[in-house]
Amino acid sequence: MTAKEFEFILQEGESYFTEFKENFGKKAVRRNQLIASLLQRCNIVENMGTGINKIKQLLKENKNFPPEFIFNSFYTILFRRKNEGVNLLLATIKKYPGKRSSFFSKKLNTSVKNIERWLKKLRDEEKIVFIGVSKTGGYFLKEGKKQ
């Protein structure tokens, strides 16, 4: 197959985009019938029309945020994560009060930059407080906010 023939096959599916967006997750709309059929027969893809609903179902079962779909000439699926790191840091502060960001970085096996970002979020939510001077102080749960 030449590059021109391949380009024609890809462009052949362009007119299906409007129908694709309207029926997204409800009906399988193949942008290119030839390539989709080939990939399905080679067992590279699942049955047409099962993926989007499967993604939504699995995210819901695991109590994650629903996906966000962004449409342009193709589509993008945006997955948002819960504050796993923030919650883990809060539990670590509860277990090891008075420690500093470098300690939490080693304990949670992540960068100091991540820890600082999570600490800021916890301070903004008024769940923790830094007590002491900058060189020797540490983080503690705020009174009345024990998690």
N, C-alpha and C positions, 0 to 999 in steps of 0.2 A: 504494500500500500504506500502510495506516495504521500508527501506532506500535504499536497493540495487536496487529495482525496480525504485524508484524515481531518483537515480543516473543514471540509464540506460536511462531513458526518457530525462534527461538533456543532456547527452553525445550524444544522437542520433542526435541532431541538429548541432554538431561540423563541419560536412563536408560542411555545407552551408555557412560558413564564407566568403570564397573567392567570391562567387556569391553575397553575401550580400553587401560587400564593393564596388564592381563594380556597383551595381544597387541601391546604397543608395539614397533614396529620389525619385527614379523613379519607383521602383517596390517593392512590399511588399515581403520580403523574411523572412519567419518564421523560426527561429532557431529550434523551436520545434513545429511541427504542432499540436500535442495533447494539449499542454498547451495553445497555442495561440487560438485554437478553443474554448477551455473551457472558457477562460477569455472573449472572445468575446460574447459567448452565455450568460454569466452571466452579460453582460453589464458593465464589469470592464474596458474594453478598447474600443476605437473607432474602426471604420472600419480600417482594415489593409491598410497601405500605405498612410494614410492621415496626420499623425503627423508631419513629417519632413517638408513637404511643408507648412503646416499650421504655424509652427514656423517661417519659413523664411518669409512668407507673413506678419504675424503680426509684426515682427521686422521691416520690410521694411515700412509698413504703419505708424508705430510710429516713423520713422526716427531714429532707433537704428542701431548699428553696426550689420552686418550679423554674424550669429553664426559660430564658428570654430569647425570642426569635427575632433576628434582625434581617430584613429583606433588602437586597439591592439586586444586581444581576444574578447573584446566587443567594444563599442564605447563610447566616452565622448563628450558632447556638451559643448563648452566653450562660455559663454556669456560675452561680454565686455560692461561695462557701460560707458556712457558719463560722462564728468566731471561735474555732477550735483552739487556736493558740492562746487567745485571750483567756478563755476558760481554764485552760491547762496552767497558764501562768498564775491565775488567781488561786487555784488549788495549791500550787507550789509555794506561793507567798504565805498561804495559810499554814502550810506544813513547815516552812523555813522562814519565819518572820525575822525582819531586820537585815536581810541580805541585800546585796547590790545587784545591778543589772548584769555584771560579768559572771556572777555566781549562777544566776538564772539562765544565762546564755549557755553555760557549760552543762547545767543540769537538764535543760530541755533540748540540747543539741541543735541550737539555731543561732543565728547571728545576733550580735549585740544590737544591731540596727532594728531587727524584728522585735526584740525584747523592748527596746525604747519606744517603738511605735505602740506595742501592746500596753506598756506602762502608761503612756499618755492617754490611751483610750480608757483605761481603768481609773486614772486620776480624773479625767473629764466626767466619768460616770460617778465620781466620788465614792468609789469602792475601796481605794487604797490611799495611803498617805505616806510621804517620805518624812522620816523623823531623824533629826541630827544634822550635822554639818556635811557639806558636799563630799568630803574625803572619807568620812567614817560612818555616815548615816546609812539607813536602809529603809526598805519598804515594809509597811505593816497594813493589815486590814483596818479599815476605818471602823471605829467603835459604832456598834449598832448595825453594821453592814455585813456581819459574819455570814458567809455563804456555805 
